[in-house]
Amino acid sequence: MKDPLTASASLRSGEIDFIARVPIQQALLLEKSRGLTVLTGTEMAPTVAFLNMRVKPFDDVRARRAVGGYGLDRAEIARVAFHGRTKPLVSVLAPGVQDAIDLNELYPYKPDEAKRLLKELGYDEKNPLKFTILIGNHDTTLADIAALIKNQMAKIGAEAKLLLVDTTAAVDRVLVKHDFEMTVSNWGTLIDINQRSVSFFKGQQSDYMGIDDPKLEEMVHQWRRTLDEEGRKKISADIQRLIADQLYWVNATGYPFYQAYRDNVKNYPFYNAALVLFGTTWLEK
């Protein structure tokens, strides 16, 4: 079922027995329903606000720091869009991912600093920065986040236009054609920095934002060559700091992952990833 509302209604009525991924709005409703269990766990996926560095002015780190750094009120997004169920996130890795470090202090919400950076780039009240935020329609929370960001951008003198498209079109524009200025979406669950590093190499299809940094590529190779755990942990931290400093990858918050099932489902395996195995799950008659 593509529609979360329909899926939630079907779960409550008993037409279906579980939902493997529940959007936050529906999770809040299902938590109040009798005969259902709603599960969540450590966050291993982010909510992204990617800036395409192939498009001006986001090829300039000052623009990225203005829009994706100091001008982004991550705390508001976490509080309003996710009802406080997640936290602000600057690091490329969500807090539940191996070796993730907290880098939120790098970009506190400072709209005046964002305005200053935009002014350096030639943007002001007479010549405001204008860009479009692309959003897929698979999760209504994402449209809410985009609307919050639009309002936050107005506070730094930037004009953001929202473009809501079918999920298939959003995937094609972001993952295939790299045709966007900013896009807001939930993103994949990770195990470690290496799993994400497929996006860090220039010219690769998975280089969605247009990263071009030989130093970053070499750091990834170093991580892969390093066998000891502490060495990898240090390199992972250095990679996260470099990416955050340059804002190659813009995260807004974590993305809380929910699953729900009826009480007749026994031994349900919560798994915060794309693959959920049900070999030991059974239905009580």
Buried (B, 14 or more C-beta within 10 A) or exposed (E): EEEBEEBBBBBBEEEBBBBBBBBBBBBBBBBEBEEBBBBBEEBBBBBBBBBBBBBEBBBBBBBBBBBBBBBBBBBBBBBBBBBEBBBBBBBBBBBBBBBBBEBBEBBBBBBEBBBBBBEEBEBEEEEBBEBBBBBBBBBBBBBBBBBBBBEBBEBBBBEBEBBBBEBEBBBEBBEEEBEBBBBBBBBEBBEBBBBBBEBBBEEEEEBBBBBBBEEBBEBBEBBEEBEEEEEBBBBBBBBBBBBBBBBBBBBBBBBBBBBBBBEEBEEBEBBBEEEBEEEEBEEEE
